[in-house]
Amino acid sequence: MDISNVMNGQEKAKLSAQVDAFNKVLTDGREVKQELGKDDFLKILITQLQNQDPTNPMEDKQFIAQMAQFSTLEQMTNLSEDFGKMSRLMSSGQAVSLLGKTVDISAGNTTIHGKVSEVSGGDYPQVYVNGKYYDYSQVTRIRE
């Protein structure tokens, strides 16, 4: 019995059509992501390990390299989340520094002038000016 590992054009076209049909079923009603995350990377690695040829297992160097890539990806993801937290904390601190100061706030096509009498905390701080809360990001000018 002779098994060929090369596909001809007709077989490639048939396989491509099957893959497209399968992908449409998988993505039905869901948003398709254009990037891979750490969960996707781990799923690929596990699938590789489960489906490897027992007579020719993955080499140690390949496995170690893939695990190092996974570790790097996870660290980068954690670092990105930490930078986001730090940015929100800095915004909150900057909003608190506006207490008692006169600010200009851009609200649509109008500019509101007033003194900041309160500041709300949280991930997206707000300043209380002239009886109304505004996002800290809307502050355009600060005066003593």
C-alpha positions in Angstrom: 0.0 0.0 0.0 1.5 3.3 -1.1 0.3 6.5 0.7 1.2 9.8 -0.9 1.7 12.8 1.3 1.4 15.3 -1.6 -2.0 16.7 -2.6 -3.0 17.5 -6.1 -4.9 20.7 -7.1 -8.3 19.1 -6.9 -7.7 17.7 -3.5 -6.4 21.0 -2.3 -9.5 22.8 -3.6 -11.8 20.2 -1.9 -9.9 20.5 1.4 -10.0 24.3 1.2 -13.8 24.2 0.7 -14.2 21.9 3.6 -12.1 24.1 5.9 -14.1 27.2 4.8 -17.4 25.5 5.5 -16.1 24.3 8.9 -14.9 27.8 9.8 -18.2 29.3 8.9 -20.0 26.9 11.3 -17.5 27.7 14.1 -17.8 31.5 13.7 -21.6 31.6 13.1 -22.8 34.6 15.1 -19.4 35.3 16.8 -16.8 37.9 16.2 -13.6 36.6 14.5 -10.5 37.7 16.3 -7.4 38.5 14.1 -4.9 37.9 16.8 -4.0 34.9 19.0 -4.1 35.2 22.8 -2.4 33.1 25.4 -5.4 30.7 25.6 -5.2 30.1 21.9 -1.5 29.4 22.1 -1.9 26.9 24.9 -4.7 25.1 22.9 -2.4 24.8 19.9 0.4 23.4 22.1 -1.9 20.9 23.8 -3.3 19.8 20.4 0.2 19.3 19.1 1.1 17.1 22.1 -2.1 15.1 21.8 -1.7 14.4 18.1 2.0 13.9 17.7 3.4 10.8 16.1 4.4 8.4 18.9 7.2 7.1 16.8 8.6 10.6 16.2 7.7 12.8 19.2 8.3 16.5 19.4 11.9 17.2 20.2 12.8 18.7 23.6 14.2 21.8 22.0 10.9 22.5 20.1 8.9 22.0 23.2 11.1 24.2 25.4 11.0 26.9 22.7 7.2 26.8 22.6 6.9 26.9 26.4 9.3 29.9 26.5 7.1 31.6 23.9 4.0 30.9 25.9 5.7 32.2 29.1 6.7 35.4 27.3 3.2 35.9 25.9 1.7 35.5 29.4 4.2 37.9 30.9 3.5 40.5 28.2 -0.3 40.1 28.7 0.2 40.6 32.5 2.4 43.6 31.9 -0.2 45.2 29.6 -2.9 44.7 32.2 -0.6 46.3 34.9 0.1 49.3 32.7 -3.7 49.7 32.3 -4.1 49.7 36.0 -1.3 52.1 36.5 -2.7 54.5 33.9 -6.1 54.5 35.7 -4.5 55.1 39.1 -2.5 58.1 37.6 -5.7 59.5 36.1 -7.4 59.2 39.5 -4.5 61.0 41.2 -4.5 63.7 38.6 -8.3 64.2 39.1 -7.8 64.6 42.9 -5.2 67.3 42.3 -8.0 69.4 40.6 -9.9 69.9 43.8 -10.5 73.6 44.4 -9.1 74.6 41.0 -11.0 76.3 38.2 -11.3 74.2 35.1 -12.7 74.4 31.6 -14.6 71.3 30.5 -15.4 70.4 26.9 -19.0 69.1 26.8 -19.9 68.6 23.2 -19.8 71.9 21.4 -19.8 73.9 24.6 -17.1 74.7 27.2 -18.1 74.8 30.9 -16.1 76.9 33.3 -16.2 76.3 37.0 -14.5 75.2 40.2 -14.0 71.5 41.0 -15.7 70.9 44.4 -15.7 67.0 44.3 -13.8 64.2 42.7 -15.1 60.6 42.3 -12.7 57.8 42.5 -12.6 54.5 40.5 -11.2 53.5 37.2 -12.7 56.4 35.4 -12.6 59.4 37.7 -15.1 62.3 37.4 -15.0 65.9 38.6 -18.0 67.7 40.0 -18.3 71.2 38.5 -21.3 73.6 38.7 -23.6 70.9 40.1 -22.8 68.1 37.6 -20.2 65.3 37.2 -17.9 65.3 34.1 -15.3 62.7 33.1 -11.8 63.8 34.0 -10.9 63.2 30.3 -13.2 66.2 29.4 -11.0 68.7 31.3 -9.3 70.9 28.8 -7.8 73.7 31.0 -6.9 74.1 34.6 -6.4 77.4 36.5 -5.6 78.3 40.1 
